[in-house]
Amino acid sequence: MSDLDLVEVAEGFECYTPATGNPVLTEAKLIYEEIFGRNTYLSGLAPINPKGLVVDAGANIGLFTLFIKQNYPDASVLAVEPIPNNVEALRANLHHHKVSGVTVHPTALSDVPGKAEFYFFPSMPGNSTAHLAEKLKDKQTVAKYANPTIAEQLYRNEALQVPTTPLSDLLPPNVEIDLIKMDIEGSEEATLRGIAEEDWPRIKQLSIEVHETRSTLDKILKTLTTRGFKARAQTPEEAPKGIDNRIVYATRT
């Protein structure tokens, strides 16, 4: 069991977080503003079915899941998160907010079942990743905003083994998927490969945070357009200068 803190991220809204020792910010507040304040993951999409199925891939502590259930209380959510500390906070937040209709899958997404090494960032659990080298490139940017000592503290990490599962293995049969939201810190390509060909036609929309290189973004856009989606990439609002992230919005043409 990890130590969870109950923090107020907005007036009247509390959530549990496993984050510890962050001298700069409360990460949960930033994520709350990104999701509830700026509506980052839905703003570029068509309205979803109020009773539909949403996949929250990279659910972290569950704030996007809570956002969906707050706005679409009859929707069903598959919340997928590999980091045990985050899963514990996710379950605590579902209980704290008395949310039902959510299935939690404590696994990473990939193209094959198995195990993978992930890196947990205690000060910034939302940055936990299987792609450590890429994530550590951001440390130089953070050092400019803060200082090298703080950057070192923020980016300290712990390695752990987590299970991996193809997304298609988690999807219920014969059900339309209204939305796949994906914020999985560099594992986007492998996760898309883990969607079986027969499942693509039942996916209506995707919202994907894409990390790092232009070639990765181009591959993801090509994957989506060849499967019948109109896809576009947008730089997130409030993105720190020097951190190369995009949000890809994909809807059926």
N, C-alpha and C positions, 0 to 999 in steps of 0.2 A: 504493500500500500504506500503510495506517495502522499506527501503533505499537500493538500489543496487549500488555496486561499479563496474566500468568497469576497469578490471585489465589486464595487459599484462602478459600472462602465458608462452609465448615463442615469439621469434622474429617474428613480423608480425601477431601474433594471440592474440586477445583480447576476453574476455568473461565477462559477468556480474555475480556477486556473491552476495549473501546476507550476507556473513560472516562478522562479526564485532569483534573487540577486541581480535584478536589472536596475542599474543606477540611473537610467535615462528615461524610461517610459514604462507604462503598463501596457504590455502587448495586447491584452484583451480589449483595451479601449480603442486601439488602432483598428483592430479587426472589426469591432462593433461599428465604428464609424464607416469603415469600408463597406460593410454589408447593409446596416440599417440606415446609415446616413446618406451614402452616395449610391446605394443600390447597385453596386459595381457589377454583380454577376447577372442581373436581370435587365439592366437598362438598355442593352442592345438587342433584346429578344422580343418576340411576340408574347402576349399574355399566355400563361400556362393554364391548363385545365385545373379548375379548383379542386377536383377530386382525382387528379392524376397521380402518377408515380414520378418521384424525383430521386435521382442518385446524387448524393453529396459525397463525392470522392475527394479524400483529403479533408475529412470533416473536422479535424483538429478538436477543439473543445465543444463544438456543436453549435456555434452561433449562426451559421447559415441554415442549419436544420431548424433552429428556433425561429429564424426569420420566415422560413417557408411555413412552418406550422402556425405562426402568428397571423400571417396574411392568407394562408390557405389551410384552415384547420382540418379540412376533410381530405387533404392530400396525404399520400403515403410516402415515406422517405426511407431509402436505404442509405445509412450513414456508414462510410467506409474509412477507417483510420487505423494505421499500423502501430503507432507509438503507445505503449501501455499506459504511460502517465496521462496522455491526452485522452485515451479511451476512458480512463477512470473519471476524468473531469467531464467528458461528454455524457457519460451515464448520470453523473451527479447533477448536471445541468438539466437533463431531461426530467429527472425526478423533482428538482427544485422548481421547475416551471410547469410541472404536472402535465407533461406532454406525452401523448400516446400516438400510436400509428407510425412508430419509428423502429426499424430493425437495424441493430448495430452489428457490423462485421469488423472484428479486430484483425485486420489483415492489410498488407500492402497490395496494390494492384500491379500486375505485370502481364506478360504474354504467356507465361508458363507457371504452373503451380510449383511450389518449392519453398526455399528460404533465401533471404537476402540480408546483407549487412546494412543497417541504417544507423544514422548518427542523430542522437537526441541532444538538442540545445536547451539546457535547463533554464537559461535566461530568456530564451525566445523559442518556446516549444513549437510555434507555428512554422519555424524555419527548418525543422527536423527533416532530414533528407537521406536518400541513398546516394546522393551525388555530392560528396563532401568537397571535392576540389572546386567545383563550380560555385558552391555556396560560399566558400572561403574567399572567393574573389570579391565578394561584396564587403568584406571586412575593411578593405582599403578605402572604400567609399564612406563607410561608417566612421572610420578613423578621422576623416576630414570634417565630419559633422560634430564629432565628440573629440576623442583623442585616442592614441594608440593603446593606452592602458585600458580604457573603457571598452574599446573594440575587442581587445583580447578577452576581457571578461564576458562580453556578450556572445562571442563565438566559441567559447569553450564547449566541448561536446563529449558525449559518451557513446561508444559503439555498442550496438546490440543486434541480435538476430531476430528477425520477424518473419512470419509466414508470408508468402506471396500467392495470389489467386488471380486468374483471369476474370475480368469483369463479367463475362458471359456466364461463368459458373455461379454468380451471385444473383443473376436476374431471374425473376419469376417467369414461367413460361406463358406465352399467349397474352401478354399484357403490353400495351403501348408504354414507352418510356417518354414522358413529357419533357424531361430535362435531365441532362447529365451535366452537373457542375463539377469542374475538375481543378483542384489547386493542390498539386502533388509534387511540387518542388523538384522538377526535372525528369519525372518518370512518365511524361505525357505520351511519348511515342510508343513505349512498351505497352502502356495501358490501352491505347487505341488498337494495337496489334492483338490485344487480348479480347477484343470484341469479335465474336464469330460472325462470319459473313451473313448467316441467316438472321442475325439479330439486328443488323444495321437498319433494315427497312422499318423496324418498329421504334426507332429513335427519332424524335421530332426536333429536338434542339439540343445544342451543347454550348456551354460557356466554359472556356478553358484558359487558365493562366499559364502562359508559356514562358519558360525561363531560358535566358541566354541566347544562343547564337541565331543569326539570321537563317542559317541552313535548317535549323530545327523548326523555326516558324514556317518556312517554305514547305517543308515536308508535311507538317500538320495541315496546312491550308490545302495542299494537294490531296492528302488523304480524305479530307472532308468534301472537297468539291467533286472528286471522282465518285463519291457515294451519294451524290445528289443534293448536297447542301450548298447554300449561298453562305460563304464564310468571309469574314473580314477581321482584321486585327486593329486594336486600338491601344494606345498607351494609357495605362490607368491614371486617373486623377490623383494628384498628390504623390506620384511616384518620385522617390528621391533621385536627383540627378546622378547618373553613373550606374544605376541598377537597371539592367536591361530586361524588363518584363513587358509582356503584352497580354491583353485579354482578347481571345478569339471568340467571336460570336458566330454561331452557325445555326441556320434555320433551313428547313426544307424548302426547295424552290418549287 
